[in-house]
């Protein structure tokens, strides 16, 4: 049993309403039409799917250039709505202020917001992000190609742990993605912005990372902000875990 046909008892039988039930994976939403508005939300659905696949370390779908541009506009609209909502919650005023540009689909903004609020953990394959022009532009738009945790944590305010797979990233670029001022700035702002991050793990890294000059240089910078660097190897895979340890501030 996968669904009940409810059209015969609905006030709107021409909409062919069904109640979906059953096991996991029984349905995939590919589009949402708003008949009253006459709108097609396919690009919004594609945008949400690409972002969710990215933060769940799944294969990110490829689209032709024209479609990708429209998906990018839809994703930008959804993200701006999230940023405006966060700003509203901080200031207690109107979302984004008088100069903000409203999204073309408030309905999709609502769906996206509820999805974002329910994400607690993110697993990202860095190589997949860099191979996707759209996801790279959104999440790695800096010279080090480092993950924009500030953007992710604004969109997904309840994430408390990140796991970044650096497999297929060469050691030099791994070092640049981990040790840079952007991540220090982000970690420093966590308490100020009331974010819930408590751990960031970089997997499949150089086993000799602790001997690198960058590690020795940045370790005290992490510690000054209450974050401890821990390296461990399991099954020939080395992981650098950056863990929130507030008592480090008192030890400095």
Backbone as a ProteinNet text record, in pm:
[ID]
protein_1_A
[PRIMARY]
XXXXXXXXXXXXXXXXXXXXXXXXXXXXXXXXXXXXXXXXXXXXXXXXXXXXXXXXXXXXXXXXXXXXXXXXXXXXXXXXXXXXXXXXXXXXXXXXXXXXXXXXXXXXXXXXXXXXXXXXXXXXXXXXXXXXXXXXXXXXXXXXXXXXXXXXXXXXXXXXXXXXXXXXXXXXXXXXXXXXXXXXXXXXXXXXXXXXXXXXXXXXXXXXXXXXXXXXXXXXXXXXXXXXXXXXXXXXXXXXXXXXXXXXXXXX
[TERTIARY]
84.8	0	88.6	65.1	147.8	68	-64.3	-141.5	-291.2	-366.6	-512.4	-561.7	-653.8	-713.2	-825.2	-803.8	-899.9	-984.4	-970.5	-1038.5	-1190.2	-1240.9	-1386	-1450.8	-1372.6	-1428.5	-1372.6	-1296.5	-1235.3	-1331	-1313.9	-1389.9	-1339.8	-1221.5	-1162	-1125.7	-1226.9	-1199.5	-1115.8	-1118.2	-1040.1	-890.6	-848.6	-706.6	-649.7	-734.7	-689.4	-597.4	-645.1	-564.4	-543	-420.7	-384.6	-309.6	-331.9	-252.3	-144.3	-18.7	93.8	134.6	159.6	208	302	358.5	446.2	585.6	680.3	817.4	900.5	1030	1121.5	1142.7	1159.1	1191.9	1077.5	953.1	840.6	801.9	853.5	820	935.1	945	1042.7	970.6	977.8	912	1001.7	948.8	1025.8	976.9	856.5	805.4	683.7	657.8	537.7	476.6	350.2	278.8	183.6	178.1	79.7	-24	-140	-241.8	-302	-314.7	-370.7	-278.7	-148.4	-51.2	-6.3	-37.9	7	157.4	220.7	366.4	416.9	533.8	603.1	730	742.1	852.4	964.1	976	1075.4	1216.6	1251.4	1388.1	1414.8	1313.2	1329.2	1353.3	1277.3	1295.4	1434.5	1479	1612.9	1720.4	1699.5	1796.3	1806.2	1692.5	1691.2	1755.7	1725.3	1781.1	1932.7	1984.3	2129.1	2197.2	2139.8	2199.7	2192.9	2079.5	2064.7	2158	2172.5	2266.6	2409	2440.6	2574.9	2604.2	2511.9	2538.6	2517	2476.1	2461.9	2561.7	2662	2769.4	2716.1	2610.2	2555.2	2603.7	2584.4	2624.2	2533.9	2594.7	2518.9	2480.3	2353	2302.5	2364.5	2381.4	2431.3	2316.2	2319.6	2216.9	2284.9	2213.1	2267.5	2278.4	2361.1	2397.7	2276.3	2179.7	2062.9	1981.2	1958.9	1883.2	1959.2	2091.9	2173.2	2167.8	2162.9	2151.9	2020.9	1912.2	1781.3	1775.2	1840.1	1847.6	1927.6	2035.4	2116.7	2038.3	1954.7	1870.6	1770.6	1714.4	1618.6	1686.8	1807.3	1880.8	1918.4	1960.1	1994.1	1872.7	1756.4	1633.2	1600.4	1613.9	1586.2	1684.4	1811.6	1914.1	1895	1861.9	1839.9	1722.4	1619.5	1504.8	1546.7	1636.8	1686.2	1769.9	1857.5	1940.4	1852.8	1749.2	1658.9	1585.1	1546.9	1477.7	1568.6	1694.2	1790.6	1810.2	1821.2	1837.5	1716.1	1598.8	1476.4	1476.1	1518.7	1520.7	1620.8	1730.9	1832	1786.4	1723.1	1687.9	1546.1	1462.3	1323.2	1241.9	1299.1	1230.1	1180.5	1150.8	1106.6	1222	1191.1	1294.2	1369.5	1499.2	1585	1572.8	1476.5	1463.2	1389.4	1375.4	1296.1	1363.2	1494.3	1566.1	1574.4	1519.1	1530.2	1438.7	1480.8	1401	1330.4	1195.9	1123.7	1146.2	1134.7	1148	1028.4	1046.7	936.2	837	872.8	785.9	791.7	697.4	692.8	662.1	586.3	553.8	681.3	767.5	891.8	987.1	982.5	1062.7	1024.8	895.1	846.9	891.1	882.3	927	1075.6	1153.1	1298.3	1334.6	1266.1	1295.5	1272	1162	1132.6	1234.5	1277.8	1381.6	1509.8	1548.1	1674.4	1674.8	1563.8	1555.9	1574.8	1549.6	1554.9	1687.2	1783.4	1914.5	2003.8	2058.9	2144.6	2290.2	2312.6	2446.8	2470.2	2591.3	2624	2750	2742.3	2857.6	2879.8	2998.5	3025.5	3147.9	3136.6	3250.3	3306.9	3422.6	3478.8	3503.1	3547.1	3575.2	3447.9	3336.3	3208.9	3163.6	3186.5	3150.2	3229.8	3359.8	3446.1	3416.5	3361.1	3327.6	3195.8	3113.5	2984.7	3000.3	2989.4	3008.2	2917.5	2792.2	2698.3	2733.2	2759.3	2789.3	2923.3	3017.6	3146.2	3127.4	3045.2	3019.9	2949.9	2867.1	2790.4	2872.6	2947.4	3008.3	3161	3225.2	3371.9	3419.5	3350.7	3382.6	3492.7	3609.9	3725.6	3852.2	3964.3	4089	4141.2	4101.4	4148.5	4056.4	3942	3840.3	3792.7	3802	3757.4	3605.3	3546.3	3401.7	3354.2	3249.3	3194	3098.5	3157.1	3075.2	2981.9	3021.3	2935.9	2805.5	2814.7	2694.9	2608.8	2671.4	2596.9	2525.9	2594.6	2536.9	2429.7	2428.3	2319	2196.2	2218.8	2107	2051.4	2141.8	2102.3	2142.4	2061.8	2102.2	2118	2064	2069.1	2176.2	2259.4	2371	2468.6	2508.2	2606.1	2735.9	2737.3	2859	2873.4	2997.4	3031.7	3135.5	3123.1	3223.8	3258.7	3382.8	3426.4	3522.5	3485.7	3570.2	3662.8	3794.7	3893.7	3963	3903.8	3957.7	3958.8	4063.8	4085.2	4128.7	4145	4202	4349.9	4439.4	4582.3	4620.1	4731.3	4770.4	4788.5	4841.2	4862.2	4729.8	4631.2	4500.9	4424	4448.2	4388.9	4431	4561	4615.6	4552.5	4535.5	4475.3	4329.7	4257.5	4116.4	4094.5	4193.2	4178.4	4234.3	4355.3	4425.1	4418.9	4321.6	4305.6	4229.1	4236.5	4175.3	4022.8	3965.5	3819.4	3759.6	3819.7	3766	3788.4	3901.2	3926.1	3819.8	3792.1	3691.4	3554.9	3522.2	3393.2	3382.4	3485.9	3482.6	3474.5	3538.6	3537.2	3397.9	3320.3	3187.6	3075.7	3108.4	3003.9	2922.5	2989.6	2916.8	2837.5	2897.5	2830.5	2700.9	2702.8	2585.6	2499	2535	2457.2	2439.5	2546.3	2543.1	2568.8	2530.5	2534.8	2649.3	2742.9	2852.8	2940.9	2971.2	3058.6	3172.1	3166.6	3272.2	3277.4	3399.8	3423	3532.6	3502.2	3599.4	3637.6	3768.8	3821.3	3877.8	3819.6	3857.6	3945.8	4021.1	4108.7	4215.6	4278.5	4381.5	4520.7	4620.9	4761	4794.6	4845.5	4876.4	4983.7	5063	5170	5130.3	5001.6	4954.9	5004.4	5021.5	5064.1	5206.7	5285.2	5423.4	5436.3	5325.4	5329.7	5341.7	5407.7	5425	5290.8	5197.5	5066.1	4990.8	5005.7	4940.3	4993.1	5125.4	5187.5	5152.8	5134.6	5102	4957.7	4867	4725	4671.7	4741.6	4692.5	4663.7	4754.9	4723.6	4609.8	4590.8	4480.5	4346.3	4340.4	4219	4196.9	4303.6	4294.3	4247.5	4292.4	4253.6	4102.9	4037.9	3893.2	3816.2	3889.8	3823.2	3805.1	3891.5	3880.3	4010.7	3998.3	4114.2	4129.5	4253.7	4282.6	4321.5	4250	4278.7	4293.9	4406.2	4430	4424.5	4361.5	4361.7	4349.4	4400.8	4397.5	4326	4232.1	4157.2	4140.2	4179.4	4168.5	4237.1	4357.3	4442.5	4382.2	4280.9	4222.4	4247.7	4317	4350.1	4245.3	4204.4	4101.9	4154.4	4128.5	4155.6	4021.7	4006.2	3882.8	3905.6	3826.4	3833.1	3713.3	3739.9	3633.4	3626	3502.9	3482.3	3519	3617.3	3668.3	3686	3575.8	3579.6	3682.4	3721.3	3819.4	3957.3	3980.2	4109.6	4134.1	4027.3	4040.6	4097.1	4052.4	4098.5	4242.1	4285.5	4420.4	4524.9	4474.2	4570.3	4634.2
-118.9	0	124.1	215.4	334.3	463.1	461.7	583.4	551.9	648.9	644.5	753.3	718.4	816.1	888.4	1017.3	1095.2	1188.8	1181.3	1277.1	1266.7	1147.7	1127.3	1191.1	1221.1	1284	1425	1475.9	1607.8	1717.2	1837.3	1953	1999	1947.3	1983.7	1856.3	1780.5	1651.7	1661.9	1779	1795.1	1801.4	1813.8	1816.5	1677.5	1574.6	1435	1416	1455.1	1448.4	1303.8	1275.6	1143.8	1159.1	1067.3	1059.7	954.4	996.4	906.8	838.8	709.1	635.7	525.2	449.9	339.6	355.3	280	276.4	393.3	389.1	495.4	495.9	614.2	625.1	595.3	606.2	570.6	684.3	805	914.8	1014.3	1080.8	1187.5	1305.7	1421.6	1541.4	1602.1	1611.6	1666.2	1803.9	1840.3	1972.4	2004.2	2132.3	2179.1	2289.9	2272.2	2374.2	2449.3	2579.6	2661.2	2703.1	2636.1	2661.3	2800.3	2849.3	2982.9	3090.6	3073.3	3171.3	3144	3022.5	2983.8	2971.4	2924.5	2918	2774.7	2758.3	2630.2	2642.8	2560.9	2573.9	2472.2	2421.5	2317.7	2362.7	2486	2532.7	2548.7	2585	2590.8	2451.7	2353.6	2215.5	2165.5	2194.8	2154.2	2220.3	2347.5	2420.6	2358.4	2329.7	2268.1	2130.3	2053.6	1918.7	1922.3	2015.2	2026.5	2061.9	2155.8	2196.1	2083.2	2013.6	1903.8	1787.3	1758	1653.7	1691.2	1820	1866.5	1846.8	1883.8	1873.9	1732.7	1640.2	1499.9	1411.1	1473.4	1402.3	1308	1348.7	1271.1	1330.4	1255.8	1304.5	1421.2	1534.2	1653.1	1644.1	1665.7	1653.7	1759.1	1721.8	1814.8	1861.3	1985.1	2040.6	2118.7	2135.5	2215.4	2361.1	2437.1	2572.2	2661.8	2659.2	2747.2	2712.9	2584.7	2541.9	2574.1	2556.5	2581.1	2728.6	2817.3	2959.8	2990.8	2928.2	2950.7	2887.7	2772.1	2708.3	2796.2	2854.9	2944.9	3064.9	3122.1	3236.2	3194.3	3075.2	3024.6	3001.4	2942.8	2918.2	3049.5	3146.3	3277.4	3340.5	3327.5	3381.2	3314.7	3182.4	3108.3	3146.1	3157.6	3192.1	3333.8	3427.3	3564.6	3572.3	3492.4	3488.8	3437.1	3337.9	3286.2	3391.8	3460.8	3564.5	3677.3	3714.4	3818.7	3776.1	3649.2	3597.6	3600.8	3563	3566.1	3709.7	3802	3942.6	3994.2	3950.2	3990.4	3941	3816.6	3760.1	3832	3880.6	3951.7	4091.6	4160.1	4300.5	4319.4	4218.6	4231.4	4317.6	4349.2	4432.7	4351.9	4422.2	4355	4277.8	4162.7	4077.1	4151	4174.5	4234.8	4384.8	4445.1	4589.8	4632.5	4762.2	4815.1	4795.6	4771.9	4757.5	4614.3	4518.6	4379	4350.3	4256.8	4215.6	4085.3	4082.3	3961.2	3849.6	3725.5	3609.6	3601.5	3535.2	3517.4	3413.1	3334.2	3227.2	3218.4	3283.4	3276.9	3134.7	3062.6	2924.8	2840.7	2854.9	2778.9	2827.1	2957.3	3008	2937.2	2919.1	2851	2706.8	2637.5	2497.9	2488.9	2576.4	2575.7	2604.6	2698.7	2734	2615.3	2542.6	2427.5	2315.4	2295.3	2195.1	2233.1	2359.9	2406.6	2393.8	2420.5	2414.9	2273.2	2173.4	2034.5	1965	2036.5	1978	1997.9	1887	1891.9	1856.3	1788.1	1736.7	1749.1	1787.6	1802.4	1724.9	1648.4	1574	1617.7	1670	1730.6	1667.6	1633.7	1588.2	1709.5	1756.1	1879.2	1870.6	1755.1	1739.7	1754.3	1701	1713.8	1858.4	1931.6	2073.5	2150.9	2124.9	2197.3	2161.7	2044.4	2002.7	2062.2	2109.1	2168.8	2320.6	2381.9	2528.1	2607	2562.4	2635.6	2620.9	2498	2476.1	2537.7	2537.4	2601.6	2752.2	2812.8	2956.3	2992.5	2902.8	2930.2	2903.1	2791.7	2744.1	2755	2784.6	2792.9	2914.8	3025.7	3144.7	3226.8	3165.4	3235.7	3173.6	3240.9	3199.2	3065.2	3026	2899.3	2782.4	2811	2708.9	2642.9	2716.3	2661.1	2670	2576.7	2571.6	2694.9	2759.8	2876.3	2830.2	2796.2	2751.3	2861.3	2986.7	3096.6	3099.7	3075.5	3072.2	2951.6	2834.7	2713	2725.6	2782.1	2789.8	2897.3	2990.7	3087.5	3023.9	2945.8	2877.7	2767.1	2691.6	2578.8	2609.5	2684.1	2735.1	2628.8	2509.6	2406.2	2300	2318.3	2225.2	2238.8	2124	2127.2	2055.4	1981.4	1910.2	1911.4	1931.1	1920	1809.6	1735.9	1638.2	1662.1	1700.2	1736.4	1630	1564.9	1463	1529.8	1523.3	1585.7	1483.3	1367.7	1267.8	1324	1296	1343.7	1490.5	1553.5	1688.3	1673.5	1731.9	1715.2	1781.4	1739.2	1781.3	1932.2	1993.7	2138.7	2212.9	2172.4	2238.2	2199.2	2079.1	2042.7	2142.3	2170.2	2262.3	2400.8	2448.7	2580.7	2583	2472.2	2467.2	2461.9	2409.3	2394.2	2513.5	2554.4	2658.9	2791.9	2872.5	3004	3093.3	3222.3	3319.3	3316.8	3266.7	3261.2	3169.7	3053.3	2960.3	3010.5	3078.6	3137.8	3244.5	3327.5	3432	3371.8	3262.1	3196.5	3140.8	3069.6	3010.4	3118.2	3230.3	3340.7	3402.4	3394.8	3458.1	3366.9	3241.4	3145.2	3190.5	3229.5	3272.1	3399.6	3491.4	3618.3	3595.9	3501.9	3474.8	3361.2	3310.8	3205.6	3081.8	3043.7	2922.5	2800.1	2684.2	2563.1	2468.5	2514.9	2430.6	2389.4	2259.6	2208.4	2122.5	2088.9	2005	2019.1	2027.9	2024.8	1921.8	1821.6	1716	1720.1	1712.8	1701.8	1561.3	1482.5	1342.8	1322.8	1213.2	1174.6	1280.8	1325.5	1429.1	1367.2	1451.8	1410.5	1358.2	1236	1174.2	1251.3	1332.5	1408.6	1553.8	1579.3	1717.5	1786.4	1710.9	1772.1	1826.3	1777	1823.4	1945	1984.7	2098.2	2230	2325.4	2456.7	2526.9	2505.5	2569.5	2518.9	2389.5	2333.7	2401.6	2413.7	2473.8	2621.7	2689.2	2831.9	2855.8	2773	2797	2730.4	2632	2564.8	2663.3	2756.7	2852.6	2947.6	2976.3	3063.2	2994.8	2865.5	2790.7	2788.5	2764.2	2753.9	2884.8	2997.7	3128.1	3150.3	3081.2	3094.2	2975.5	2888.6	2777.6	2652.7	2632.8	2516.1	2437.2	2306.7	2218.9	2132.4	2118.5	2033.6	1894	1793.9	1654.8	1573.3	1502.2	1415.4	1269.3	1188.5	1044.9	970.5	848.2	764.7	634.5	600.6	475.6	413.2	287.1	215	291.6	343.6	415.6	547	597.5	727	823.1	933	1031.3	1141.8	1176.9	1279.5	1388.7	1512.8	1625.7	1672.6	1662.5	1703.7	1835.3	1935.2	2065.9	2073.4	2065.6	2050.8	2171.7	2213.3	2325.5	2284.2	2350.9	2321.3	2454.6	2508.4	2644.6	2666.8	2561.2	2580.4	2613.6	2596.2	2633.4	2783.3	2863.6	3008.1	3044.7	2967.5	2995.4	2951	2852.6	2801	2889.4	2977.5	3062.5	3164.9
0	0	0	-94.4	-106.4	-85.2	-111.5	-94.9	-87.4	-35.7	-37	-131.4	-219.4	-309.9	-234.3	-209.3	-129.9	-215.1	-346	-432.3	-421.8	-392.2	-386.9	-263.6	-159.2	-40.1	-17.1	-113.8	-100.9	-147.5	-92.6	-141.5	-277.7	-317.9	-447.1	-523.9	-569.3	-634.3	-760.2	-825.4	-948.9	-922.8	-793.7	-761.3	-737.1	-739.6	-726.2	-605.7	-489.5	-367.4	-322.5	-277.5	-226.8	-94.5	-2.8	119.4	97.1	101.2	76.1	206.4	200	316.5	268.4	360.9	322.4	377.5	323.8	374.3	326.3	361.6	322.8	171.7	116.9	-25	-119.1	-70.5	-156.8	-251.2	-225.8	-315.7	-322.5	-435.8	-455.6	-516.9	-450.8	-503.8	-611.6	-731.6	-844	-886.5	-845.5	-880.7	-794.6	-778.5	-709.2	-793	-829.7	-906.6	-813.5	-827.7	-757.9	-860.5	-857.2	-958.9	-945.4	-822.1	-802.1	-859.3	-835.9	-883.6	-1026.6	-1073.5	-1207.1	-1216.5	-1107.1	-1103.2	-1102.9	-1160.1	-1166.1	-1081.8	-976.3	-880.9	-902.6	-1024	-1050.4	-1018.5	-1053.5	-1028.8	-879.4	-802.8	-657.7	-600.1	-649.6	-603.3	-639	-761.7	-803.6	-716.6	-684.1	-601.3	-462.3	-401.9	-269	-273.8	-377.2	-391	-403.8	-484.4	-501.2	-370.1	-295.7	-168.4	-66.8	-60.2	35.7	-0.3	-129	-170.9	-130.2	-139.9	-105.5	42.2	129.9	273.7	328	240.4	279.8	206.3	145.7	74.9	-32.1	-99.2	-210	-342.1	-448.8	-580.4	-619	-653.2	-690.4	-837.4	-866.1	-1003.5	-1094.4	-1219.6	-1320.7	-1408.8	-1449.6	-1537.2	-1649	-1757.9	-1867	-1822.6	-1891.5	-1848.3	-1825.5	-1917.6	-1905.5	-1781.3	-1758.9	-1641.1	-1513.7	-1517.1	-1398.4	-1358.2	-1455.8	-1425.4	-1354.2	-1399.1	-1336.5	-1198.2	-1182.9	-1051.4	-956.6	-1008.8	-927.6	-879	-965.9	-926.4	-819.2	-835	-736.3	-602	-604.9	-480.5	-413.2	-491.8	-436.3	-368.7	-432.1	-374.7	-241.5	-235.4	-111.4	-1.4	-38	60.2	113.8	25.3	69.4	165.8	139.8	230.6	368.1	370.3	498.2	570	496.4	557.3	613.7	538.1	584.9	711	716.8	835	956.5	937.4	1048	1095.4	999.8	1034.8	1111.5	1070.7	1139.1	1283.9	1303.7	1437.5	1527.1	1466.3	1544	1582.8	1487.5	1509.3	1560.7	1538.6	1579.2	1485	1368.2	1270.7	1153.2	1044	922.2	862.4	802.5	744.7	636.1	662.6	561.5	550.2	619.9	611	485.6	467.9	356.8	222.4	221.7	94.6	46	123.5	83.6	-34.3	-117.7	-231.6	-198.3	-201.5	-164.2	-263.6	-214.6	-302.1	-394.4	-508.7	-601.8	-552.6	-451.6	-404.5	-253.1	-183.4	-37.9	8.6	-71	-37.1	-31.8	-131	-133.1	-24	8	119.5	248.6	269.1	389.1	395.7	283.3	277.5	307.6	243.6	262.1	407.8	468.6	607.6	700.3	680.5	766.9	746.8	623.1	595.7	668.2	656.6	715.1	866.9	929.8	1075.8	1129.3	1047.1	1093.5	1066.4	1009.8	982.7	1104.3	1155.3	1273.7	1243.8	1132.2	1101	951.6	914.8	773.1	738.7	631.5	580.2	436.4	408.1	278.2	213.5	85.6	7.7	-66.4	-24	-78	-228.2	-275.9	-417.8	-501	-451.1	-522.5	-528.7	-420.1	-417.3	-521.8	-527.3	-620.7	-766.2	-790.6	-927.1	-974.4	-881.7	-917.2	-923.5	-1041	-1052.4	-958.4	-943.8	-859.4	-712.3	-668.4	-527.2	-487.4	-580.8	-552.8	-535.5	-621.8	-612.3	-482.6	-432.1	-310.6	-185.2	-182.5	-58.7	-54.1	-166.1	-166.6	-244.3	-229.3	-309.3	-244.1	-227	-171.5	-230.2	-212.7	-277.6	-225.8	-103.2	-47.2	-79.6	-144.8	-170	-40	70.7	198.2	208.5	282.3	298.6	376	328.3	395.5	506.1	620.3	732.4	781.7	764.7	807.5	728.6	597.9	513.7	550	561.8	594.2	728.5	826.9	960.9	971.6	879.2	873.2	809.8	704.7	638.6	727.6	790.6	875.4	1020.3	1093.8	1225.8	1334.3	1312.1	1416.1	1392.4	1289.5	1269.2	1385	1443	1552.1	1517	1405.4	1365.7	1213.7	1170.4	1028.3	1010.5	901.2	862.7	716.4	691.3	556.3	503.9	395	333.8	233.1	260.9	172.3	82.8	68.9	-22.3	-164.9	-239	-375.9	-380.1	-264.3	-259.5	-224.5	-305.2	-277.9	-146	-87.6	46.4	58.5	-45.6	-40.8	-26.9	-106.5	-100.2	25.4	77.8	206.6	314.6	316.4	415.9	403.1	279.6	258	301	280.9	316	466.5	540.3	685.8	761.1	724.7	800.3	725.1	760.3	698.9	795.2	770	861.2	856.4	744.8	735.2	841.7	860.3	958.7	1101.3	1124.1	1256	1285.5	1187.5	1203.2	1231.6	1162.1	1183	1324.4	1368.8	1502.5	1610	1585.8	1680.9	1692.7	1585.5	1583.4	1633.8	1665.6	1701.3	1821.6	1929.7	2049.3	2024.2	1949.6	1920.5	1843.6	1749.2	1666	1720.3	1838.7	1905.9	1818.5	1749.1	1668	1755.4	1705	1786.7	1749.5	1667.9	1622.5	1739.5	1746.1	1850.3	1796.1	1667.6	1611.2	1459.5	1406.7	1262.3	1237.2	1157.4	1128.1	981.4	957	821.2	805.9	717	699.2	576.4	577.3	466	439.8	547.2	534.8	538.5	517.6	522.1	662.2	669.9	799	876.2	805.4	870.1	897.7	903.7	915.3	1042	1150.7	1277.2	1271.3	1175.8	1163.1	1072	1009.1	916.8	993.1	929.8	991.4	1012.2	916.8	928.2	1051.5	1081.1	1199.3	1325.5	1334.2	1452.4	1465.4	1350.5	1352	1394.4	1343	1367	1493.7	1546.5	1667	1781.8	1814.5	1921.8	1885.8	1756.7	1715.3	1741.5	1714	1746.1	1897.2	1971.1	2117.3	2179.9	2125.5	2178.7	2171.3	2078.3	2062.1	2119.3	2194.5	2261.6	2178	2077.7	1989.8	1991.7	2009.3	2020.2	1895.3	1847.6	1732.2	1780.4	1730.6	1765.7	1638.4	1625.1	1509.2	1551.3	1469.1	1495.2	1362.7	1361.1	1240.5	1271.8	1185.5	1199.8	1062.3	1050.3	923.9	810.5	841	744.8	695.9	765.3	731.6	847.5	817.6	920.6	923.3	1044	1063.7	1156.3	1118.8	1207.4	1262.7	1393.6	1458.7	1532	1497.7	1563.5	1657.1	1787.9	1886.5	1979.4	2008.4	2099.2	2241.4	2297.6	2432	2504.5	2561.4	2616.1	2725.8	2800.5	2908.4	2855.1	2723.7	2665.2	2680.2	2674.5	2688.4	2825.9	2925.8	3062.2	3086.2	3003.7	3018.7	2954.1	2861.1	2787.4	2880.8
[MASK]
++++++++++++++++++++++++++++++++++++++++++++++++++++++++++++++++++++++++++++++++++++++++++++++++++++++++++++++++++++++++++++++++++++++++++++++++++++++++++++++++++++++++++++++++++++++++++++++++++++++++++++++++++++++++++++++++++++++++++++++++++++++++++++

